[in-house]
Amino acid sequence: MSAEKKRPDITVGKASAPAVSAPTGPALELGKGLDIGTANLISAVQDREGNLYIKAQRNAFIDIDQDDFTRNMLTKLGVQYVILNNRMVVVGDPAFELANIFNRETRRPMSHGMISPKEADALPIMKLLIDKLLGKPQVKDEVCYFSVPAEPIDFDMNVTYHEGLFRDLLSKLGYNAKPLVEGHAVVFAELADDDFTGIGISCGGGMFNVCVSYKTIPALSFSTSRGGDWVDQNVGKVLGIKASKATAIKEKGVDLRKPVNREQQAIEIYYRELIKYTLTNIKQRFEQGSDLPSFPEPVDIVFAGGTSLVGGFTDVVRQELAKLDFPIPIKNVRRAEDPLHSVAKGCLVAAMSES
């Protein structure tokens, strides 16, 4: 058998809406931001009047049997799908909904913040989703900053391959693609009033990404393999349910300060452990570093990302922070005003500064 892989046969279903590169109305500024997350893909652009436009899509898919009845039903319901190697594949948000209805797990193009080595269909699916989110560049080689994880500290994988794949994918779509570490993107989006000095933490589905920045310069960046998926998988195990079901319970609304049943208590326990793990690693990395800056004034810790959206998140952070002899003076612990879109906004800030 030849080592060369056959190119997947992909057909876009009629229910899929065409990609739109710009909203109607005022002309857009040059430069785009793209958050390539394990759980969500998010794009950001800005018009010349300063209005921000966000597009988001869940980074998931599910394959179903191909027949005329199913195809007609999906088309009538407006559910986006593709035909991939003679299988019907529902992509994005509807995939998550179908998985819960049929008690199945969604397939994920990414795992632990990087392209999944176990998903042969990952790249063609992500190309379709990203093309739909970004549309065509306004000019040749329009700058697009895309998020990448920092080097992980708790599992053996580097980001070089992942970064190269998405640089190539975006270049083929016509963009001048440039990577930006997720935590650094949070700094750009949320710490402008503090001279871009402080700690930005992107709380994603696959990873937590941490950046300690001093006047835009990242003094310390790293990622961990624990994120929202780690919570959902562990909650699913102890409750005997699918991880996607645990995700749905969490997203319906949980307050970590006052869990009301066994499911919410399990979520609170694993969230607290996740927060403790992240803060402890920042403390240890700072204590081990020999060339890290000393901060003369207290700084903010800003959290962003979908995993930070759960109720009581920052209160639990403050509780766990109080238990540590933290090496950096902290002024405020806060969540980004728009946590889910913060990384995409930070990537847009970087792109517009070059454009």
Stockholm file with secondary structure:
# STOCKHOLM 1.0

chainA/1-355         MSAEKKRPDITVGKASAPAVSAPTGPALELGKGLDIGTANLISAVQDREGNLYIKAQRNAFIDIDQDDFTRNMLTKLGVQYVILNNRMVVVGDPAFELANIFNRETRRPMSHGMISPKEADALPIMKLLIDKLLGKPQVKDEVCYFSVPAEPIDFDMNVTYHEGLFRDLLSKLGYNAKPLVEGHAVVFAELADDDFTGIGISCGGGMFNVCVSYKTIPALSFSTSRGGDWVDQNVGKVLGIKASKATAIKEKGVDLRKPVNREQQAIEIYYRELIKYTLTNIKQRFEQGSDLPSFPEPVDIVFAGGTSLVGGFTDVVRQELAKLDFPIPIKNVRRAEDPLHSVAKGCLVAAMSES
#=GR chainA/1-355 SS CCSSCCCCCEEECTTSCCCCSSCSSSCBCSCEEEEECSSEEEEEEEBTTSCEEEEEEESCEEEECCCHHHHHHHHHHTCCEEEETTEEEEESHHHHHHHHHTTCCCBCSEETTEECTTCTTHHHHHHHHHHHHHCSCSSTTEEEEEEECCCBSSSSCCSHHHHHHHHHHHHHTTEEEEEEEHHHHHHHHHCGGGTTCEEEEEECSSCEEEEEEETTEEEEEEEESCSHHHHHHHHHHHHTSCHHHHHHHHHHCCBTTSCCSHHHHHHHHHHHHHHHHHHHHHHHHHHHCSSCCCCSSCEEEEEESGGGGSBTHHHHHHHHHHTSCCSSCEEEEEECSSGGGHHHHHHHHHHHHHC
#=GC SS_cons         CCSSCCCCCEEECTTSCCCCSSCSSSCBCSCEEEEECSSEEEEEEEBTTSCEEEEEEESCEEEECCCHHHHHHHHHHTCCEEEETTEEEEESHHHHHHHHHTTCCCBCSEETTEECTTCTTHHHHHHHHHHHHHCSCSSTTEEEEEEECCCBSSSSCCSHHHHHHHHHHHHHTTEEEEEEEHHHHHHHHHCGGGTTCEEEEEECSSCEEEEEEETTEEEEEEEESCSHHHHHHHHHHHHTSCHHHHHHHHHHCCBTTSCCSHHHHHHHHHHHHHHHHHHHHHHHHHHHCSSCCCCSSCEEEEEESGGGGSBTHHHHHHHHHHTSCCSSCEEEEEECSSGGGHHHHHHHHHHHHHC
//
